[in-house]
């Protein structure tokens, strides 16, 4: 266990007990974040809505998604499939688990959406999306980023990859 900031196993166990007992929700732990290519430009330059990428919505039916720790490696989806190294490290400021319709306007703007209708359309109806079962009442998690480092040092990258117990082998980070 790395109690400094990279391993939240104890906290996750407590959250799991509460949600599984009180809300019949299981916990799904994210050990990395995957994004489409256009999201990486938005970390630095922002979206058309005027906001930079400062958060992300996460959804899995009948689950509450939580990060493994305070920092997660960030991959572009296709590059991850090809076994490439992460594009950066996200430091998570906070996580909110709530029904989708309770996400605030600022939270959805920081994830690149224009409004709640746009969010629901992009996540459920837009061609190629995976969340056909998502509804306004579905439980989602929102990860607010404190920082995104697109150029971590080799030492920082190795530390985060080792802490998150990756299922991949880093290739000379």
TORPA-4810 file (N, C-alpha, C, O; in nm, 3 decimals):
<nodes>
NODE_1_0.084_-0.119_0.000_0.000_0.000_0.000_0.088_0.124_0.000_0.190_0.130_0.068_X
NODE_2_0.047_0.222_-0.075_0.120_0.348_-0.082_0.029_0.457_-0.024_-0.040_0.526_-0.099_X
NODE_3_0.028_0.473_0.105_-0.068_0.563_0.168_-0.049_0.712_0.141_-0.136_0.793_0.174_X
NODE_4_0.064_0.749_0.083_0.085_0.891_0.058_-0.028_0.951_-0.024_-0.095_1.044_0.022_X
NODE_5_-0.049_0.902_-0.141_-0.154_0.958_-0.225_-0.193_0.869_-0.342_-0.290_0.899_-0.412_X
NODE_6_-0.122_0.764_-0.366_-0.149_0.685_-0.485_-0.239_0.564_-0.464_-0.292_0.510_-0.561_X
NODE_7_-0.259_0.521_-0.340_-0.337_0.400_-0.314_-0.448_0.434_-0.216_-0.423_0.473_-0.102_X
NODE_8_-0.571_0.418_-0.260_-0.686_0.446_-0.174_-0.764_0.319_-0.144_-0.887_0.323_-0.129_X
NODE_9_-0.697_0.206_-0.135_-0.763_0.077_-0.115_-0.852_0.073_0.009_-0.964_0.021_0.004_X
NODE_10_-0.804_0.128_0.118_-0.883_0.126_0.243_-1.010_0.208_0.226_-1.118_0.163_0.264_X
NODE_11_-0.998_0.326_0.169_-1.114_0.412_0.145_-1.212_0.343_0.052_-1.333_0.347_0.075_X
NODE_12_-1.163_0.280_-0.052_-1.248_0.211_-0.148_-1.325_0.099_-0.079_-1.443_0.079_-0.107_X
NODE_13_-1.262_0.026_0.011_-1.331_-0.080_0.084_-1.447_-0.025_0.166_-1.554_-0.085_0.171_X
NODE_14_-1.426_0.090_0.230_-1.532_0.153_0.309_-1.646_0.201_0.220_-1.763_0.182_0.252_X
NODE_15_-1.612_0.262_0.108_-1.714_0.309_0.013_-1.795_0.190_-0.038_-1.917_0.197_-0.049_X
NODE_16_-1.726_0.082_-0.070_-1.794_-0.038_-0.121_-1.897_-0.089_-0.021_-2.008_-0.126_-0.060_X
NODE_17_-1.861_-0.093_0.106_-1.955_-0.140_0.208_-2.080_-0.053_0.212_-2.192_-0.105_0.220_X
NODE_18_-2.061_0.078_0.208_-2.176_0.170_0.215_-2.265_0.155_0.092_-2.386_0.136_0.106_X
NODE_19_-2.207_0.163_-0.026_-2.289_0.159_-0.148_-2.352_0.023_-0.172_-2.466_0.016_-0.217_X
NODE_20_-2.280_-0.084_-0.144_-2.338_-0.217_-0.165_-2.449_-0.245_-0.066_-2.548_-0.310_-0.100_X
NODE_21_-2.434_-0.197_0.057_-2.535_-0.220_0.160_-2.655_-0.127_0.142_-2.769_-0.173_0.139_X
NODE_22_-2.630_0.002_0.131_-2.738_0.100_0.130_-2.801_0.122_-0.008_-2.920_0.153_-0.017_X
NODE_23_-2.723_0.107_-0.114_-2.773_0.145_-0.247_-2.771_0.033_-0.350_-2.804_0.056_-0.466_X
NODE_24_-2.732_-0.088_-0.310_-2.722_-0.202_-0.401_-2.637_-0.173_-0.524_-2.664_-0.221_-0.633_X
NODE_25_-2.533_-0.093_-0.505_-2.440_-0.059_-0.612_-2.306_-0.124_-0.582_-2.260_-0.122_-0.468_X
NODE_26_-2.244_-0.180_-0.683_-2.109_-0.234_-0.668_-2.009_-0.124_-0.700_-2.045_-0.021_-0.758_X
NODE_27_-1.885_-0.145_-0.662_-1.778_-0.048_-0.688_-1.694_-0.099_-0.804_-1.658_-0.217_-0.809_X
NODE_28_-1.662_-0.009_-0.896_-1.572_-0.039_-1.007_-1.454_0.057_-0.993_-1.472_0.179_-0.991_X
NODE_29_-1.334_0.002_-0.983_-1.215_0.083_-0.957_-1.142_0.113_-1.087_-1.107_0.022_-1.163_X
NODE_30_-1.119_0.240_-1.113_-1.043_0.284_-1.230_-0.896_0.295_-1.193_-0.860_0.370_-1.102_X
NODE_31_-0.812_0.221_-1.262_-0.668_0.226_-1.241_-0.599_0.311_-1.346_-0.478_0.331_-1.342_X
NODE_32_-0.677_0.362_-1.442_-0.628_0.450_-1.547_-0.749_0.522_-1.606_-0.863_0.485_-1.580_X
NODE_33_-0.722_0.624_-1.684_-0.827_0.693_-1.757_-0.798_0.682_-1.906_-0.684_0.701_-1.949_X
NODE_34_-0.901_0.651_-1.983_-0.890_0.646_-2.128_-0.972_0.760_-2.187_-1.086_0.783_-2.145_X
NODE_35_-0.914_0.831_-2.284_-0.984_0.940_-2.350_-0.970_0.929_-2.501_-0.875_0.870_-2.551_X
NODE_36_-1.066_0.985_-2.572_-1.059_0.999_-2.717_-0.952_1.104_-2.749_-0.924_1.189_-2.664_X
NODE_37_-0.894_1.100_-2.867_-0.785_1.193_-2.902_-0.819_1.341_-2.883_-0.734_1.418_-2.837_X
NODE_38_-0.942_1.383_-2.917_-0.974_1.527_-2.909_-0.970_1.582_-2.767_-0.958_1.703_-2.748_X
NODE_39_-0.980_1.497_-2.667_-0.977_1.545_-2.529_-0.840_1.601_-2.489_-0.833_1.691_-2.406_X
NODE_40_-0.734_1.550_-2.547_-0.601_1.594_-2.506_-0.574_1.740_-2.543_-0.508_1.812_-2.469_X
NODE_41_-0.624_1.782_-2.656_-0.613_1.923_-2.696_-0.690_2.012_-2.598_-0.649_2.124_-2.570_X
NODE_42_-0.802_1.962_-2.548_-0.887_2.042_-2.459_-0.828_2.063_-2.321_-0.869_2.156_-2.251_X
NODE_43_-0.732_1.980_-2.279_-0.665_2.004_-2.151_-0.594_2.139_-2.156_-0.596_2.215_-2.059_X
NODE_44_-0.532_2.168_-2.268_-0.455_2.292_-2.281_-0.534_2.407_-2.342_-0.527_2.520_-2.294_X
NODE_45_-0.609_2.378_-2.449_-0.673_2.485_-2.525_-0.821_2.500_-2.499_-0.880_2.602_-2.536_X
NODE_46_-0.883_2.404_-2.437_-1.025_2.412_-2.405_-1.115_2.360_-2.514_-1.072_2.327_-2.625_X
NODE_47_-1.242_2.352_-2.480_-1.347_2.308_-2.572_-1.412_2.430_-2.636_-1.380_2.544_-2.600_X
NODE_48_-1.501_2.406_-2.730_-1.576_2.515_-2.794_-1.663_2.589_-2.693_-1.699_2.704_-2.717_X
NODE_49_-1.698_2.525_-2.581_-1.782_2.590_-2.480_-1.704_2.688_-2.391_-1.762_2.749_-2.302_X
NODE_50_-1.573_2.702_-2.416_-1.492_2.796_-2.339_-1.423_2.738_-2.218_-1.345_2.808_-2.152_X
NODE_51_-1.450_2.614_-2.186_-1.390_2.550_-2.069_-1.279_2.456_-2.111_-1.286_2.392_-2.217_X
NODE_52_-1.176_2.447_-2.028_-1.072_2.347_-2.047_-1.119_2.216_-1.984_-1.207_2.216_-1.897_X
NODE_53_-1.061_2.106_-2.027_-1.097_1.977_-1.967_-1.042_1.972_-1.826_-0.921_1.969_-1.804_X
NODE_54_-1.133_1.972_-1.730_-1.095_1.970_-1.589_-1.169_1.862_-1.513_-1.168_1.860_-1.390_X
NODE_55_-1.233_1.771_-1.587_-1.305_1.664_-1.521_-1.355_1.563_-1.621_-1.347_1.584_-1.743_X
NODE_56_-1.407_1.453_-1.568_-1.461_1.349_-1.655_-1.573_1.273_-1.587_-1.568_1.247_-1.467_X
NODE_57_-1.674_1.238_-1.665_-1.782_1.152_-1.617_-1.745_1.008_-1.643_-1.687_0.975_-1.746_X
NODE_58_-1.777_0.922_-1.548_-1.751_0.779_-1.561_-1.880_0.705_-1.529_-1.950_0.739_-1.433_X
NODE_59_-1.911_0.603_-1.608_-2.036_0.529_-1.590_-2.014_0.380_-1.617_-1.944_0.341_-1.711_X
NODE_60_-2.076_0.300_-1.534_-2.085_0.155_-1.556_-2.216_0.112_-1.489_-2.237_0.137_-1.371_X
NODE_61_-2.300_0.049_-1.565_-2.433_0.009_-1.515_-2.423_-0.066_-1.382_-2.345_-0.160_-1.368_X
NODE_62_-2.503_-0.021_-1.285_-2.513_-0.082_-1.152_-2.383_-0.075_-1.071_-2.364_-0.153_-0.978_X
NODE_63_-2.297_0.018_-1.105_-2.170_0.036_-1.033_-2.147_0.184_-1.002_-2.200_0.273_-1.068_X
NODE_64_-2.069_0.206_-0.899_-2.013_0.337_-0.870_-1.866_0.328_-0.907_-1.795_0.240_-0.858_X
NODE_65_-1.820_0.419_-0.992_-1.679_0.415_-1.033_-1.598_0.508_-0.944_-1.638_0.621_-0.917_X
NODE_66_-1.484_0.458_-0.898_-1.394_0.534_-0.813_-1.252_0.517_-0.864_-1.218_0.413_-0.919_X
NODE_67_-1.168_0.620_-0.845_-1.028_0.606_-0.886_-0.950_0.526_-0.783_-0.980_0.529_-0.664_X
NODE_68_-0.850_0.453_-0.830_-0.765_0.376_-0.741_-0.691_0.466_-0.643_-0.669_0.429_-0.527_X
NODE_69_-0.654_0.582_-0.689_-0.581_0.675_-0.603_-0.593_0.817_-0.655_-0.670_0.846_-0.747_X
NODE_70_-0.516_0.903_-0.595_-0.523_1.045_-0.627_-0.467_1.076_-0.766_-0.506_1.176_-0.827_X
NODE_71_-0.378_0.993_-0.817_-0.322_1.014_-0.950_-0.344_0.890_-1.034_-0.329_0.777_-0.988_X
NODE_72_-0.381_0.914_-1.160_-0.403_0.804_-1.253_-0.331_0.833_-1.384_-0.325_0.948_-1.428_X
NODE_73_-0.277_0.728_-1.448_-0.220_0.746_-1.581_-0.334_0.771_-1.680_-0.442_0.714_-1.668_X
NODE_74_-0.307_0.856_-1.779_-0.407_0.893_-1.879_-0.359_0.847_-2.016_-0.250_0.883_-2.062_X
NODE_75_-0.442_0.767_-2.081_-0.411_0.711_-2.212_-0.510_0.759_-2.317_-0.626_0.787_-2.287_X
NODE_76_-0.463_0.768_-2.440_-0.555_0.781_-2.554_-0.601_0.639_-2.582_-0.520_0.546_-2.582_X
NODE_77_-0.730_0.621_-2.607_-0.790_0.488_-2.617_-0.717_0.394_-2.713_-0.681_0.283_-2.676_X
NODE_78_-0.696_0.438_-2.836_-0.632_0.351_-2.936_-0.487_0.323_-2.899_-0.438_0.212_-2.916_X
NODE_79_-0.417_0.425_-2.848_-0.276_0.406_-2.809_-0.265_0.304_-2.697_-0.170_0.226_-2.693_X
NODE_80_-0.361_0.304_-2.605_-0.361_0.205_-2.497_-0.371_0.065_-2.554_-0.299_-0.026_-2.513_X
NODE_81_-0.463_0.047_-2.650_-0.480_-0.083_-2.714_-0.351_-0.129_-2.783_-0.324_-0.248_-2.792_X
NODE_82_-0.272_-0.033_-2.830_-0.146_-0.063_-2.900_-0.030_-0.083_-2.803_0.082_-0.113_-2.846_X
NODE_83_-0.054_-0.067_-2.672_0.050_-0.089_-2.572_0.143_0.029_-2.552_0.252_0.013_-2.498_X
NODE_84_0.101_0.148_-2.594_0.185_0.267_-2.577_0.175_0.319_-2.435_0.084_0.284_-2.360_X
NODE_85_0.270_0.404_-2.399_0.273_0.465_-2.266_0.164_0.570_-2.251_0.111_0.619_-2.351_X
NODE_86_0.129_0.605_-2.128_0.029_0.709_-2.106_0.075_0.843_-2.162_0.194_0.870_-2.175_X
NODE_87_-0.023_0.927_-2.194_0.006_1.062_-2.242_0.029_1.159_-2.127_0.077_1.270_-2.148_X
NODE_88_-0.006_1.119_-2.007_0.012_1.207_-1.894_-0.042_1.146_-1.766_-0.077_1.028_-1.761_X
NODE_89_-0.046_1.230_-1.663_-0.096_1.189_-1.531_-0.201_1.291_-1.487_-0.176_1.412_-1.489_X
NODE_90_-0.317_1.241_-1.447_-0.422_1.327_-1.392_-0.420_1.316_-1.240_-0.417_1.206_-1.185_X
NODE_91_-0.422_1.431_-1.174_-0.437_1.436_-1.029_-0.581_1.471_-1.001_-0.631_1.573_-1.048_X
NODE_92_-0.648_1.388_-0.925_-0.791_1.404_-0.900_-0.813_1.483_-0.772_-0.761_1.448_-0.666_X
NODE_93_-0.890_1.589_-0.784_-0.921_1.675_-0.670_-1.034_1.616_-0.586_-1.024_1.609_-0.464_X
NODE_94_-1.142_1.572_-0.653_-1.253_1.509_-0.582_-1.334_1.423_-0.678_-1.323_1.436_-0.800_X
NODE_95_-1.416_1.336_-0.620_-1.506_1.250_-0.696_-1.645_1.266_-0.638_-1.664_1.266_-0.516_X
NODE_96_-1.744_1.280_-0.727_-1.884_1.288_-0.685_-1.956_1.172_-0.751_-1.944_1.151_-0.872_X
NODE_97_-2.032_1.096_-0.673_-2.118_0.991_-0.728_-2.262_1.037_-0.707_-2.304_1.066_-0.595_X
NODE_98_-2.337_1.044_-0.818_-2.474_1.095_-0.812_-2.549_1.054_-0.938_-2.489_1.007_-1.034_X
NODE_99_-2.681_1.072_-0.938_-2.754_1.050_-1.063_-2.705_1.149_-1.170_-2.666_1.261_-1.139_X
NODE_100_-2.708_1.106_-1.295_-2.661_1.192_-1.404_-2.730_1.327_-1.403_-2.667_1.429_-1.430_X
NODE_101_-2.860_1.330_-1.372_-2.932_1.457_-1.375_-2.892_1.552_-1.261_-2.937_1.666_-1.258_X
NODE_102_-2.808_1.506_-1.167_-2.760_1.592_-1.059_-2.623_1.654_-1.089_-2.573_1.734_-1.010_X
NODE_103_-2.562_1.617_-1.202_-2.433_1.678_-1.241_-2.456_1.826_-1.263_-2.552_1.865_-1.328_X
NODE_104_-2.368_1.908_-1.209_-2.385_2.053_-1.221_-2.347_2.100_-1.361_-2.277_2.031_-1.435_X
NODE_105_-2.394_2.218_-1.395_-2.362_2.275_-1.526_-2.211_2.294_-1.541_-2.156_2.266_-1.647_X
NODE_106_-2.145_2.341_-1.436_-2.001_2.361_-1.444_-1.928_2.229_-1.466_-1.832_2.222_-1.543_X
NODE_107_-1.972_2.123_-1.399_-1.909_1.992_-1.416_-1.923_1.942_-1.559_-1.826_1.893_-1.617_X
NODE_108_-2.041_1.954_-1.617_-2.058_1.906_-1.753_-1.984_1.994_-1.853_-1.935_1.944_-1.955_X
NODE_109_-1.974_2.124_-1.827_-1.897_2.213_-1.915_-1.748_2.177_-1.912_-1.681_2.182_-2.015_X
NODE_110_-1.696_2.141_-1.793_-1.554_2.104_-1.780_-1.523_1.969_-1.845_-1.407_1.932_-1.861_X
NODE_111_-1.629_1.894_-1.881_-1.609_1.768_-1.953_-1.642_1.784_-2.101_-1.647_1.685_-2.174_X
NODE_112_-1.665_1.907_-2.146_-1.681_1.934_-2.288_-1.822_1.937_-2.341_-1.841_1.952_-2.462_X
NODE_113_-1.922_1.925_-2.257_-2.060_1.927_-2.303_-2.114_2.070_-2.299_-2.064_2.154_-2.224_X
NODE_114_-2.217_2.096_-2.380_-2.278_2.229_-2.386_-2.386_2.248_-2.280_-2.401_2.357_-2.224_X
NODE_115_-2.460_2.141_-2.252_-2.569_2.143_-2.154_-2.609_1.999_-2.126_-2.550_1.906_-2.181_X
NODE_116_-2.710_1.979_-2.042_-2.748_1.842_-2.004_-2.806_1.763_-2.122_-2.785_1.642_-2.132_X
NODE_117_-2.877_1.831_-2.211_-2.930_1.761_-2.329_-2.816_1.712_-2.417_-2.820_1.600_-2.467_X
NODE_118_-2.714_1.796_-2.437_-2.597_1.759_-2.517_-2.523_1.644_-2.450_-2.480_1.551_-2.518_X
NODE_119_-2.509_1.648_-2.320_-2.442_1.542_-2.245_-2.513_1.409_-2.269_-2.449_1.309_-2.303_X
NODE_120_-2.644_1.407_-2.251_-2.720_1.283_-2.266_-2.714_1.233_-2.411_-2.699_1.113_-2.434_X
NODE_121_-2.726_1.323_-2.508_-2.719_1.284_-2.649_-2.583_1.224_-2.682_-2.574_1.118_-2.743_X
NODE_122_-2.475_1.292_-2.640_-2.341_1.243_-2.673_-2.310_1.110_-2.605_-2.241_1.026_-2.663_X
NODE_123_-2.359_1.090_-2.486_-2.325_0.969_-2.412_-2.415_0.850_-2.446_-2.380_0.736_-2.417_X
NODE_124_-2.532_0.876_-2.507_-2.624_0.765_-2.531_-2.663_0.747_-2.677_-2.676_0.633_-2.724_X
NODE_125_-2.683_0.855_-2.750_-2.742_0.845_-2.884_-2.643_0.870_-2.998_-2.664_0.822_-3.109_X
NODE_126_-2.538_0.943_-2.970_-2.441_0.975_-3.075_-2.377_0.847_-3.127_-2.342_0.758_-3.048_X
NODE_127_-2.361_0.836_-3.257_-2.305_0.716_-3.318_-2.171_0.678_-3.254_-2.084_0.763_-3.236_X
NODE_128_-2.157_0.551_-3.221_-2.032_0.501_-3.165_-2.024_0.509_-3.014_-1.922_0.469_-2.956_X
NODE_129_-2.126_0.558_-2.948_-2.122_0.567_-2.802_-2.161_0.434_-2.739_-2.231_0.354_-2.801_X
NODE_130_-2.116_0.412_-2.618_-2.134_0.282_-2.554_-2.240_0.279_-2.445_-2.265_0.172_-2.389_X
NODE_131_-2.301_0.388_-2.413_-2.388_0.394_-2.296_-2.536_0.397_-2.332_-2.609_0.485_-2.287_X
NODE_132_-2.582_0.303_-2.412_-2.721_0.301_-2.455_-2.818_0.288_-2.338_-2.933_0.329_-2.348_X
NODE_133_-2.772_0.230_-2.225_-2.860_0.211_-2.109_-2.855_0.327_-2.011_-2.923_0.323_-1.908_X
NODE_134_-2.778_0.431_-2.039_-2.767_0.547_-1.951_-2.894_0.631_-1.958_-2.944_0.661_-2.066_X
NODE_135_-2.946_0.668_-1.842_-3.064_0.754_-1.833_-3.032_0.871_-1.740_-2.929_0.868_-1.672_X
NODE_136_-3.117_0.973_-1.736_-3.092_1.084_-1.643_-3.085_1.041_-1.496_-3.024_1.110_-1.414_X
NODE_137_-3.145_0.926_-1.462_-3.143_0.878_-1.324_-3.029_0.780_-1.295_-3.012_0.736_-1.181_X
NODE_138_-2.949_0.746_-1.397_-2.838_0.653_-1.378_-2.732_0.714_-1.287_-2.703_0.833_-1.293_X
NODE_139_-2.674_0.628_-1.202_-2.564_0.673_-1.115_-2.436_0.685_-1.198_-2.398_0.593_-1.270_X
NODE_140_-2.372_0.799_-1.186_-2.245_0.825_-1.254_-2.146_0.876_-1.151_-2.183_0.915_-1.041_X
NODE_141_-2.021_0.876_-1.188_-1.918_0.939_-1.106_-1.856_1.052_-1.188_-1.837_1.040_-1.309_X
NODE_142_-1.826_1.159_-1.120_-1.760_1.271_-1.185_-1.626_1.291_-1.114_-1.622_1.311_-0.993_X
NODE_143_-1.517_1.286_-1.190_-1.383_1.308_-1.136_-1.342_1.449_-1.172_-1.329_1.483_-1.290_X
NODE_144_-1.322_1.532_-1.073_-1.272_1.668_-1.093_-1.121_1.665_-1.083_-1.066_1.615_-0.985_X
NODE_145_-1.054_1.718_-1.186_-0.909_1.717_-1.187_-0.852_1.840_-1.117_-0.898_1.952_-1.137_X
NODE_146_-0.752_1.816_-1.036_-0.676_1.924_-0.975_-0.567_1.969_-1.073_-0.531_2.087_-1.080_X
NODE_147_-0.516_1.869_-1.149_-0.407_1.897_-1.242_-0.400_1.786_-1.346_-0.438_1.672_-1.321_X
NODE_148_-0.351_1.823_-1.463_-0.317_1.725_-1.565_-0.175_1.757_-1.611_-0.147_1.867_-1.659_X
NODE_149_-0.087_1.661_-1.596_0.053_1.678_-1.636_0.078_1.599_-1.765_0.087_1.477_-1.761_X
NODE_150_0.089_1.670_-1.880_0.109_1.600_-2.007_0.254_1.555_-2.028_0.282_1.480_-2.122_X
NODE_151_0.345_1.599_-1.944_0.486_1.565_-1.959_0.548_1.525_-1.824_0.637_1.593_-1.773_X
NODE_152_0.499_1.413_-1.767_0.557_1.372_-1.639_0.700_1.322_-1.660_0.735_1.272_-1.767_X
NODE_153_0.781_1.337_-1.557_0.917_1.283_-1.563_0.909_1.131_-1.564_0.806_1.073_-1.529_X
NODE_154_1.017_1.068_-1.602_1.025_0.921_-1.602_0.996_0.868_-1.462_0.924_0.769_-1.446_X
NODE_155_1.051_0.934_-1.361_1.033_0.892_-1.222_0.884_0.902_-1.182_0.831_0.809_-1.120_X
NODE_156_0.818_1.014_-1.216_0.677_1.030_-1.183_0.591_0.925_-1.253_0.501_0.867_-1.193_X
NODE_157_0.620_0.901_-1.379_0.543_0.806_-1.457_0.557_0.664_-1.400_0.457_0.594_-1.384_X
NODE_158_0.677_0.624_-1.370_0.700_0.491_-1.313_0.629_0.477_-1.179_0.568_0.374_-1.152_X
NODE_159_0.635_0.580_-1.097_0.571_0.577_-0.965_0.420_0.555_-0.978_0.363_0.473_-0.906_X
NODE_160_0.357_0.627_-1.069_0.212_0.613_-1.086_0.177_0.479_-1.149_0.082_0.414_-1.107_X
NODE_161_0.253_0.436_-1.249_0.226_0.307_-1.312_0.244_0.191_-1.214_0.164_0.097_-1.214_X
NODE_162_0.347_0.197_-1.133_0.368_0.091_-1.034_0.258_0.093_-0.928_0.211_-0.013_-0.886_X
NODE_163_0.218_0.211_-0.885_0.117_0.221_-0.779_-0.019_0.171_-0.825_-0.093_0.113_-0.745_X
NODE_164_-0.052_0.193_-0.949_-0.184_0.152_-0.997_-0.186_0.007_-1.043_-0.286_-0.040_-1.096_X
NODE_165_-0.073_-0.064_-1.024_-0.062_-0.206_-1.058_-0.116_-0.233_-1.198_-0.214_-0.304_-1.216_X
NODE_166_-0.050_-0.174_-1.294_-0.102_-0.180_-1.431_-0.101_-0.320_-1.490_-0.014_-0.402_-1.458_X
NODE_167_-0.197_-0.348_-1.576_-0.199_-0.476_-1.647_-0.112_-0.474_-1.773_-0.117_-0.566_-1.854_X
NODE_168_-0.035_-0.370_-1.788_0.053_-0.354_-1.905_0.196_-0.341_-1.857_0.221_-0.313_-1.740_X
NODE_169_0.290_-0.359_-1.946_0.432_-0.343_-1.914_0.482_-0.214_-1.975_0.479_-0.201_-2.098_X
NODE_170_0.527_-0.118_-1.895_0.581_0.005_-1.953_0.703_-0.026_-2.041_0.788_-0.108_-2.006_X
NODE_171_0.709_0.041_-2.153_0.819_0.021_-2.245_0.916_0.138_-2.235_0.901_0.238_-2.305_X
NODE_172_1.015_0.125_-2.147_1.117_0.228_-2.127_1.060_0.369_-2.113_1.086_0.453_-2.198_X
NODE_173_0.984_0.397_-2.007_0.926_0.530_-1.989_1.032_0.637_-1.975_0.999_0.755_-1.959_X
</nodes>
